[in-house]
């Protein structure tokens, strides 16, 4: 698995020692409330199963899931992923940051790094992401890293038994290249 570095962060593989922090941070209702697949409550053993799956999914180049760690002390802050990778074509961006670390620009910083990896190393032509319409903070992160709104999928998701609109965003390789100059 690759290791990516930014001025403040290291993005690298998860290990089983991360499981308690993953369960605690991702298991916060505020995280589960605005993500598609994170459960609440976060069951015992689920973090270990997910961590085990990350290496296998990368081996077949289907998903790259990296831990977001603070460079100065190694603290686990969250996760960032390229999902459903179609090499030399496209992938979906996904991420979460633990609530105690919100508002520090970590998602944007990690997002810039994984976009660079996707466009340079995986030779992707497009990276897209979706967020729930009621989560504009996630939309601001996507905008900061260059993704543009492409549409709204009305009542596309169901969260806690309620229909939700999803906002679709994306960035093309050429757009990323012009932004990164």
C-alpha positions, 0 to 999 in steps of 0.5 A: 500500500502506498504512503502519502505525505502532506505538510501535516499528515501521513496517509498510510495503511491501517493496522490492527492496532488502529481498530479501537480508534476506528471503532471509537471515531467512526462509531460516533453518531455524527460520523455514521449520520452522514456516511453511507456505510458506517453503522451506529452503534459500531459493533465490536469486531467490525473495525478489525474486519474492515481493516483486514479487508483493506489490504485485500481490496488494494491487492486487486486494485479495487479500493485504496483505503488509507489512514489519515494520521497527524504527522507530528504524533501519529494520531489517527484522525480518520480515513480516506479512500478511492473506491470502485477503482477502474484503473486508468478511468475513474474512482469514487472518493470517500472520507471521514474525519473523527469529530474531535479533529473537525475544522482543522483542514485535515480532510482537504489536505488528505483530499489533495494528496489522494487526488494527486495519487489517483491522477498520477499513479493510477492514471485516472481520468475522473474522480467523483464523490457524493454527499448528503445534501444536509451535510454542506461541510462535506461539500465545502471540502470537495469544493476546496479540493477542486470537485465541481457539483454535477447534479443532485440525486433526489431521494436517492439514499435512505438514512435512518429510514428517511429519504435523502438527496445526494449531491454529486461532484466530480473532477476530471484529470485536466481540471486537476492538472490546471489547478495543481500548476 
